[in-house]
């Protein structure tokens, strides 16, 4: 016969099934929590860890609006020594929805601010539209194109698949009588120093209105010609004559205030909240032990974390004092703030606030659970550049921010 406590100590704290167990990062490695001192050992089963949390974190960190901020603010993802790579955005395309029906190409500048790239699009047999962040950007882009097309020879560069050792195709286009002709091409290991990059519109983007071709300038200055239903030669002919006839008066530069950005990602509602709630339960288990989080009061949130149903209760933090407190955290740090409010009969409700890349979101972890037996509330600072986690009491956290508390 086994006692209650030995039985529960061999069960996963989430699904309450027996192991096998695997080590679980208290704070997701993808958020900079790859710190050996903050691991749960023999608490989370392999199935929850890999099948559920792994996918959940991937979805939250790579395919949600958070991914955009993360890619721009965090220099590298999980620390894998030499193999550390920059976190990426898993997006099929970066386009901005606009009123014309044709999506605009955008990229993300510092702090994930969307920037409309200067671009010309073929919208009909003889019509085209132009877009840029402003009139100066448009003027400068058209001048660049006009210089490019004045040459009677253009080098186009096409990147080939990873199966090719010579990754780049350099295509020489010659222009005579206003017509571009494919003159020759060669394969090279490195791209030519200058040229026009060729890309194809993704054919899986069904349902979108795709222009026949778009010519655009990337943030790094490179010029890209993207084609869908037209040939490269025809697109070049079209744009060369469009640039010659370009009139700034007839071209409308769109107002880009408050743009709606579609980065072609599938956003799943509630994924981020589930990840934050899981980190909250992990932190409680790490700090207070497994017995605390196996209280039936946490069953509700665990179901939400594991299945997404019901949705995790939470939202953006609106309390200005708390926002100020979290915004005062050192640069390159996430903050997780565990707090409790007293409930009837000596019980407490527990909430967690996650301050990630400057945005504070709260989630409710439980409504009626026992008062924690160790000091509360708690702050966890995650240095996402160096992958170090620091636990602080409210007083320790506040000590670092004296100016805030003098008021
Ligand atoms: Zn489990």
Boltz pocket constraint, residues with backbone or C-beta under 6 A from the ligand:
constraints:
  - pocket:
      binder: B
      contacts: [[A, 12], [A, 13], [A, 14], [A, 15], [A, 16], [A, 17], [A, 44], [A, 45], [A, 46], [A, 47], [A, 48], [A, 49]]
      max_distance: 6.0
